[in-house]
Amino acid sequence: MEIISKFKREWMLLVVFIILALAPVRHFLEQSMVTHMLIQLPALVIIGWLATNFFPASWKERIKEWNRWGISGMAFAIVIMLYWMLPRTLDAALSEWPIELVKFTTVPLMGMALGLSWPLLNSIAQGVLKLEFWATFMRMGWLYLDLPDRLCSNYLLGDQRILGQLLLVAGTIWAFTWMLRIVFGVNLIKT
């Protein structure tokens, strides 16, 4: 019964990936900078992360050999994340199909690297990375909100400002949940 259930989850994950790659859904999510960066890209990362649950144990053991303490995988994930944070890259994904293909390949790979590497990191490294991810949210939000010029030529300045506000709100909520956890021991989000 568990094997059938696992098989269904694998197929569901593949179906969700295919739906995200279909032209109407892809174009709908990419017409706004907000949905492109806060829905499509995170969904692709989550698909990659969840896909690691279906890897055979022998694969995970082989990967651990080159991913000691999760460092290699996290470095790989960070490089991909930095690449997709470049406004020029987002623009290219909209206008050039090979770059779009690269996005649909590398972003799930980033999720896989995170899924395989995060459990291998010690708690101090996890804390440092959480802090850096939070700081990146806040920096990018501030940049998108405060910059008087458009960073992405395919999106309007208003879209950029809305994204900046949402990134700052998300970063504030993230910081608030950490404060609750550290000061009061309330764990709203398991990470």
C-alpha positions as CSV (number, residue, x, y, z in Angstrom):
1,M,0.0,0.0,0.0
2,E,2.8,2.4,0.9
3,I,4.5,1.6,-2.5
4,I,1.4,2.5,-4.4
5,S,1.0,5.7,-2.4
6,K,4.6,6.7,-3.0
7,F,4.2,6.0,-6.7
8,K,1.1,8.2,-6.8
9,R,3.0,11.0,-5.1
10,E,5.8,10.8,-7.7
11,W,3.3,11.0,-10.5
12,M,1.5,13.9,-8.8
13,L,4.8,15.8,-8.5
14,L,5.5,15.2,-12.2
15,V,2.0,16.3,-13.2
16,V,2.4,19.6,-11.2
17,F,5.8,20.2,-12.9
18,I,4.2,19.6,-16.4
19,I,1.3,21.9,-15.5
20,L,3.7,24.7,-14.5
21,A,5.6,24.1,-17.8
22,L,2.4,24.3,-20.0
23,A,2.3,27.5,-22.0
24,P,-0.9,29.0,-20.7
25,V,0.1,28.5,-17.0
26,R,3.7,29.5,-17.7
27,H,2.6,32.7,-19.5
28,F,0.0,33.5,-16.7
29,L,2.6,33.2,-14.0
30,E,5.3,35.1,-16.0
31,Q,3.1,38.1,-16.9
32,S,3.7,39.6,-13.5
33,M,7.0,40.0,-11.8
34,V,5.3,39.1,-8.5
35,T,3.9,35.8,-9.7
36,H,7.0,35.0,-11.6
37,M,9.3,35.4,-8.6
38,L,7.0,34.5,-5.7
39,I,5.0,31.6,-7.2
40,Q,6.6,30.1,-10.2
41,L,10.2,30.0,-9.1
42,P,9.5,28.8,-5.5
43,A,7.1,26.2,-6.8
44,L,9.9,24.8,-9.0
45,V,12.3,24.8,-6.0
46,I,9.7,22.9,-3.9
47,I,9.1,20.4,-6.7
48,G,12.9,19.7,-6.8
49,W,13.1,19.5,-3.0
50,L,10.1,17.0,-2.8
51,A,11.6,14.9,-5.7
52,T,14.5,14.0,-3.4
53,N,12.1,12.0,-1.3
54,F,11.8,9.5,-4.1
55,F,15.5,9.0,-4.7
56,P,16.7,5.5,-3.9
57,A,18.8,5.3,-0.7
58,S,21.8,4.1,-2.8
59,W,21.7,7.4,-4.8
60,K,21.6,9.5,-1.7
61,E,24.6,7.6,-0.3
62,R,26.6,8.2,-3.4
63,I,25.7,11.8,-3.4
64,K,26.8,12.2,0.2
65,E,30.3,11.3,-0.8
66,W,30.8,14.5,-2.8
67,N,28.3,16.5,-0.6
68,R,30.1,16.1,2.7
69,W,28.3,18.1,5.4
70,G,26.0,19.5,2.6
71,I,28.5,22.1,1.6
72,S,28.8,21.2,-2.2
73,G,25.0,21.1,-2.6
74,M,24.4,24.3,-0.8
75,A,27.1,26.1,-2.8
76,F,25.4,24.8,-6.0
77,A,22.0,25.9,-4.8
78,I,23.3,29.4,-3.9
79,V,24.9,29.9,-7.3
80,I,21.7,29.0,-9.1
81,M,19.7,31.3,-6.7
82,L,22.0,34.2,-7.4
83,Y,21.8,33.6,-11.2
84,W,18.0,33.7,-11.1
85,M,18.0,36.8,-9.0
86,L,19.6,38.8,-11.8
87,P,17.0,41.0,-13.6
88,R,18.6,40.3,-16.9
89,T,18.1,36.6,-16.4
90,L,14.4,37.0,-15.7
91,D,14.0,39.1,-18.8
92,A,15.9,36.5,-20.9
93,A,13.6,33.7,-19.6
94,L,10.6,35.6,-21.0
95,S,12.0,36.3,-24.4
96,E,14.3,33.4,-25.2
97,W,13.1,29.9,-25.0
98,P,16.5,28.3,-24.3
99,I,16.8,30.4,-21.2
100,E,13.3,29.4,-20.2
101,L,14.4,25.7,-20.6
102,V,17.4,26.4,-18.4
103,K,15.1,27.9,-15.8
104,F,12.8,24.8,-15.8
105,T,16.0,22.6,-15.4
106,T,18.2,24.5,-13.0
107,V,15.6,25.8,-10.5
108,P,14.3,22.2,-9.7
109,L,17.9,21.1,-9.5
110,M,18.4,23.9,-6.9
111,G,15.5,22.4,-5.0
112,M,17.1,19.0,-5.2
113,A,20.4,20.3,-4.0
114,L,18.7,22.0,-1.0
115,G,16.7,18.9,-0.2
116,L,19.8,16.7,-0.2
117,S,22.1,19.2,1.5
118,W,20.0,20.9,4.2
119,P,19.7,17.9,6.5
120,L,23.5,17.4,6.3
121,L,24.3,20.9,7.5
122,N,25.0,21.4,11.2
123,S,22.6,23.8,13.1
124,I,25.1,26.7,13.0
125,A,25.4,26.5,9.2
126,Q,21.6,26.3,8.9
127,G,21.2,29.3,11.1
128,V,23.8,31.3,9.1
129,L,22.1,30.4,5.8
130,K,18.6,31.2,7.2
131,L,19.9,34.6,8.3
132,E,21.5,35.2,4.8
133,F,18.3,34.2,3.0
134,W,16.3,36.5,5.2
135,A,18.8,39.4,4.6
136,T,18.6,38.7,0.8
137,F,14.8,39.0,1.0
138,M,15.1,42.3,2.8
139,R,17.9,43.6,0.5
140,M,16.0,42.7,-2.7
141,G,12.7,44.1,-1.3
142,W,14.4,47.4,-0.5
143,L,16.1,47.5,-3.8
144,Y,12.9,46.8,-5.8
145,L,10.9,49.2,-3.8
146,D,13.4,52.1,-3.6
147,L,15.1,52.1,-7.1
148,P,13.6,54.7,-9.4
149,D,14.3,52.7,-12.5
150,R,13.0,49.4,-13.7
151,L,15.4,46.5,-13.3
152,C,13.5,44.1,-15.6
153,S,12.6,45.6,-18.9
154,N,9.7,43.2,-19.4
155,Y,7.9,44.3,-16.2
156,L,6.4,47.7,-15.2
157,L,7.9,49.8,-12.4
158,G,4.7,49.3,-10.4
159,D,5.1,45.5,-10.6
160,Q,8.7,45.9,-9.3
161,R,7.5,48.1,-6.4
162,I,4.7,45.6,-5.4
163,L,7.3,42.8,-5.5
164,G,9.6,44.9,-3.2
165,Q,6.8,45.5,-0.8
166,L,5.9,41.8,-0.7
167,L,9.5,40.7,-0.2
168,L,9.8,43.2,2.8
169,V,6.5,41.9,4.2
170,A,7.6,38.3,3.8
171,G,11.0,39.1,5.4
172,T,9.3,40.8,8.3
173,I,6.9,37.9,8.9
174,W,10.0,35.6,8.7
175,A,11.8,37.7,11.3
176,F,8.7,37.8,13.6
177,T,8.4,34.0,13.6
178,W,12.0,33.7,14.5
179,M,11.6,36.1,17.3
180,L,8.7,34.2,18.6
181,R,10.7,31.0,18.5
182,I,13.8,32.4,20.1
183,V,12.2,34.6,22.8
184,F,9.0,32.6,23.6
185,G,9.7,29.1,22.3
186,V,6.7,29.3,20.0
187,N,7.5,27.4,16.8
188,L,5.0,28.5,14.1
189,I,7.1,27.2,11.2
190,K,9.1,24.0,11.2
191,T,12.4,24.5,9.3
